[in-house]
Amino acid sequence: MDQRAELSEFLRLRRARLKPEDVGLPDFGRHRRVPGLRREELAQLAGVSVAYYTRLEQGNGRNVSMGVLDAIARALRLSDAERDHLTHLAKPTQKRKRSATRPQRLRPGIQQLMDAMDGVPAYVVGRRTDVLGWNRLARALFGDFAALPADERNFARLVFLDDNFRDVYADWEFKACEVVSYLRFDAGCHPDDPLLSALVGELSVKSEVFRNLWAAHHVKDKGHGTKRLHHPLVGELTLAYETLKLPDDSEQSLVTFHAEPGSPSEASLRLLASWGTDVNAEVRR
């Protein structure tokens, strides 16, 4: 991926989403030829010259300091993930480039931990949203990862190209936006990853929704929250999820799901656990 073009487009789109009143600047009602803040307004907020900011927005971040990047991130009201993404785009490192093509391996101890988590769906996701491991209940809830070829065990590919997997999410549009935001964050860390470029290219050709979301340059890192899921046997479940980065590989995350104690979702999850994966696989055929 073209690092300069990515940096330029990201800054331009983040600037376009802000209005003068959002950042405490007067709006004199004059016609604006472009949406959002002007470059000179953003430069004023960040405390840099217009010429300096213009060079950065044109993709020239080679000599930019961290102090300037922090000032621009504050002016643009960037989230923590967006701030990190800006840093990755402006100041790529050789370490990130070298690790981009290194295969990710799931440590056996993590698989054993997931297997011991009775009643808790859990999986591990790595770079490019690859699914690296899962336990029995995650397989029953989301589908049979084991039945897929290894190169197709990927959340982005499943969310946009697999109709059965799409039906799992009651809020599919939100999930789709999340997945693309994760891929964007990954692309900032590993712009030279050929597997990521191939995945983005494939999804852009096969899914118009993906193509439009990718063009928006939304960035997000994995966190915690609530998901509404639909299962053909037990119906709708509302589950809280937590994302825990693994200590020996920060690019692998353990994702767990749990229901509120005493809720209908807890009863449904317990019922699903008692049925196992075979019934689930049969229903999804």
VOGU-3710 file (C-alpha; in Angstrom, 3 decimals, decimal comma):
1> mdqraelsef> 0,000/0,000/0,000  1,214/3,524/-0,812  2,159/4,945/2,590  2,195/8,553/1,375  -1,243/8,249/-0,214  -2,654/6,575/2,913  -1,327/9,375/5,141  -2,656/12,070/2,809  -6,140/10,571/2,526  -6,419/9,858/6,260
11> lrlrrarlkp> -5,555/13,443/7,240  -7,823/14,926/4,590  -10,821/12,846/5,665  -10,277/13,485/9,384  -10,058/17,234/8,697  -13,226/17,092/6,583  -15,314/15,706/9,432  -14,683/18,733/11,693  -16,559/22,031/11,574  -15,188/25,329/12,954
21> edvglpdfgr> -17,690/25,279/15,820  -16,499/21,781/16,773  -13,069/23,143/17,676  -13,954/26,581/19,006  -13,260/28,585/15,849  -15,661/31,268/14,592  -17,709/30,477/11,532  -18,511/33,672/9,685  -20,982/31,980/7,398  -18,847/32,273/4,307
31> hrrvpglrre> -19,298/29,670/1,631  -16,829/26,818/2,029  -15,623/25,105/-1,093  -14,597/21,979/0,853  -16,285/20,242/3,793  -14,801/20,600/7,240  -11,881/22,716/8,386  -9,546/24,470/6,010  -5,868/23,578/6,104  -4,978/26,956/7,558
41> elaqlagvsv> -7,503/26,487/10,363  -6,121/23,075/11,220  -2,553/24,424/11,129  -3,582/27,239/13,476  -5,078/24,774/15,960  -1,983/22,567/15,841  0,451/25,487/16,146  2,326/24,763/12,914  2,723/26,690/9,693  0,266/26,158/6,876
51> ayytrleqgn> 3,122/25,146/4,575  4,339/22,531/7,084  0,893/21,014/7,540  0,264/21,064/3,789  3,429/19,035/3,178  2,304/16,515/5,788  -1,179/16,216/4,296  0,433/15,657/0,912  2,032/12,551/2,397  5,466/13,886/3,320
61> grnvsmgvld> 5,836/12,797/6,949  9,476/11,755/6,768  10,907/14,310/9,195  7,852/15,110/11,301  8,404/15,011/15,062  6,241/13,173/17,557  5,430/16,522/19,174  3,953/17,823/15,929  2,025/14,597/15,337  0,555/14,816/18,839
71> aiaralrlsd> -0,459/18,444/18,229  -2,146/17,545/14,951  -3,875/14,549/16,577  -5,274/16,829/19,284  -6,408/19,392/16,711  -8,168/16,687/14,714  -9,790/15,242/17,862  -8,393/11,797/17,052  -9,178/8,762/19,169  -6,310/6,766/20,678
81> aerdhlthla> -6,492/4,255/17,833  -6,551/7,024/15,221  -3,579/8,720/16,898  -1,607/5,463/16,762  -2,640/4,998/13,136  -1,393/8,483/12,253  1,951/7,689/13,881  2,240/4,387/11,983  1,536/6,136/8,680  3,874/9,073/9,263
91> kptqkrkrsa> 6,730/7,183/10,916  6,803/3,525/9,785  9,497/1,348/11,339  11,554/-1,510/9,959  10,479/-3,721/12,856  6,857/-3,541/11,756  7,831/-4,256/8,154  9,835/-7,339/9,096  7,051/-8,821/11,210  4,344/-8,347/8,572
101> trpqrlrpgi> 4,976/-11,635/6,784  5,955/-13,699/9,819  3,376/-16,496/10,357  1,425/-16,207/13,594  1,315/-19,287/15,779  -1,169/-19,899/18,558  0,604/-20,986/21,731  -0,688/-24,391/22,913  -1,266/-22,997/26,397  -3,743/-20,448/25,025
111> qqlmdamdgv> -5,705/-23,175/23,248  -5,771/-25,197/26,471  -7,018/-22,121/28,330  -9,872/-21,622/25,856  -10,812/-25,289/26,022  -11,036/-25,007/29,817  -13,379/-21,996/29,630  -16,596/-23,967/30,022  -19,648/-21,908/29,093  -17,606/-19,031/27,631
121> payvvgrrtd> -17,278/-18,705/23,838  -13,712/-17,647/23,066  -11,464/-17,292/20,042  -8,092/-15,765/19,202  -7,806/-13,321/16,311  -4,519/-12,176/14,813  -3,314/-9,887/12,039  -5,669/-9,291/9,123  -8,519/-10,551/11,403  -7,293/-14,128/10,914
131> vlgwnrlara> -8,951/-16,609/13,305  -6,076/-18,507/14,927  -7,948/-20,624/17,483  -11,323/-21,139/19,144  -13,080/-23,284/21,709  -16,076/-25,589/21,345  -18,705/-23,008/22,313  -17,315/-20,365/19,947  -17,597/-22,912/17,167  -21,201/-23,649/18,172
141> lfgdfaalpa> -22,079/-19,943/18,299  -20,309/-18,557/15,231  -19,966/-21,570/12,963  -17,550/-24,386/12,264  -14,173/-22,689/11,816  -12,580/-26,156/11,695  -14,486/-27,004/8,506  -12,925/-24,061/6,645  -9,572/-24,143/4,857  -6,939/-22,364/6,953
151> dernfarlvf> -6,691/-19,409/4,555  -10,457/-18,806/4,801  -10,544/-18,561/8,599  -10,676/-14,790/8,483  -13,324/-12,553/10,016  -13,277/-9,965/7,243  -13,758/-12,594/4,575  -16,517/-14,312/6,566  -18,381/-11,098/7,420  -18,482/-9,855/3,824
161> lddnfrdvya> -18,554/-13,041/1,766  -20,343/-15,711/3,841  -24,128/-15,338/4,081  -24,418/-17,796/6,974  -21,846/-15,892/8,986  -23,517/-12,598/8,134  -26,756/-13,885/9,663  -25,001/-14,348/13,026  -24,877/-10,593/13,660  -28,127/-8,767/14,388
171> dwefkacevv> -26,223/-5,493/13,839  -24,337/-6,641/10,757  -23,712/-3,125/9,412  -21,983/-2,115/12,656  -19,920/-5,313/12,680  -18,906/-4,731/9,077  -17,708/-1,209/9,884  -15,775/-2,538/12,891  -13,990/-5,194/10,862  -12,915/-2,708/8,195
181> sylrfdagch> -11,706/-0,333/10,903  -9,568/-3,127/12,366  -8,088/-3,866/8,937  -7,297/-0,173/8,451  -5,450/-0,113/11,770  -3,540/-3,242/10,756  -2,661/-1,711/7,393  -1,090/1,269/9,163  1,100/-1,095/11,200  1,996/-3,334/8,255
191> pddpllsalv> 1,712/-1,409/4,971  3,990/-3,905/3,198  2,002/-7,014/4,126  1,233/-8,761/0,800  -1,421/-11,003/2,362  -3,285/-7,973/3,715  -3,085/-6,234/0,325  -4,450/-9,353/-1,359  -7,313/-9,593/1,162  -8,273/-5,939/0,716
201> gelsvksevf> -8,124/-6,331/-3,058  -10,327/-9,416/-3,027  -12,938/-7,876/-0,723  -12,956/-4,617/-2,698  -13,768/-6,532/-5,881  -16,399/-8,801/-4,340  -18,178/-6,431/-1,933  -19,361/-2,905/-2,680  -20,086/-2,382/1,028  -16,493/-3,232/1,899
211> rnlwaahhvk> -15,196/-0,980/-0,872  -17,160/2,017/0,429  -16,197/1,408/4,062  -12,526/1,012/3,151  -12,575/4,350/1,334  -13,829/6,100/4,506  -10,538/5,386/6,365  -12,222/4,645/9,692  -9,740/3,287/12,246  -10,431/1,317/15,398
221> dkghgtkrlh> -8,601/-1,116/17,642  -10,300/-4,094/19,266  -11,833/-3,406/22,677  -14,940/-4,350/24,634  -18,667/-3,865/24,341  -21,886/-5,711/23,617  -22,950/-7,758/20,624  -26,429/-8,888/19,596  -26,115/-12,271/17,931  -28,632/-14,558/16,279
231> hplvgeltla> -28,406/-18,331/16,392  -30,772/-20,619/14,423  -31,372/-22,861/17,454  -31,544/-20,534/20,452  -32,540/-17,258/18,814  -31,151/-13,851/19,737  -28,459/-13,446/22,371  -27,053/-10,267/23,874  -23,495/-10,945/24,963  -20,763/-8,748/26,404
241> yetlklpdds> -17,320/-9,235/24,927  -13,814/-8,498/26,167  -10,633/-8,337/24,091  -7,372/-9,251/25,810  -4,062/-8,811/23,990  -1,717/-11,721/24,579  1,485/-10,809/26,416  3,917/-12,607/24,104  2,309/-11,330/20,885  0,385/-8,045/21,090
251> eqslvtfhae> -1,017/-8,685/17,603  -2,958/-11,697/18,888  -6,100/-11,023/20,910  -8,207/-13,375/22,994  -11,882/-12,448/22,613  -14,377/-13,812/25,132  -18,166/-13,539/25,369  -20,442/-13,792/28,382  -24,087/-13,156/29,209  -25,518/-11,156/32,081
261> pgspseaslr> -26,176/-13,512/35,013  -29,808/-14,598/35,181  -30,626/-13,233/31,723  -32,394/-15,131/28,921  -29,120/-14,962/26,986  -27,345/-16,839/29,766  -29,955/-19,595/29,595  -29,648/-19,730/25,794  -25,862/-19,899/25,986  -26,083/-22,723/28,512
271> llaswgtdvn> -28,528/-24,579/26,256  -26,251/-24,126/23,262  -23,302/-25,462/25,248  -25,261/-28,597/26,148  -26,133/-29,268/22,509  -22,578/-28,890/21,254  -21,318/-28,151/17,753  -22,744/-31,054/15,767  -26,358/-29,878/16,008  -25,301/-26,347/15,126
281> aevrr> -23,404/-27,483/12,055  -26,414/-29,492/10,890  -28,782/-26,507/11,226  -26,488/-24,145/9,292  -26,285/-26,430/6,248
//
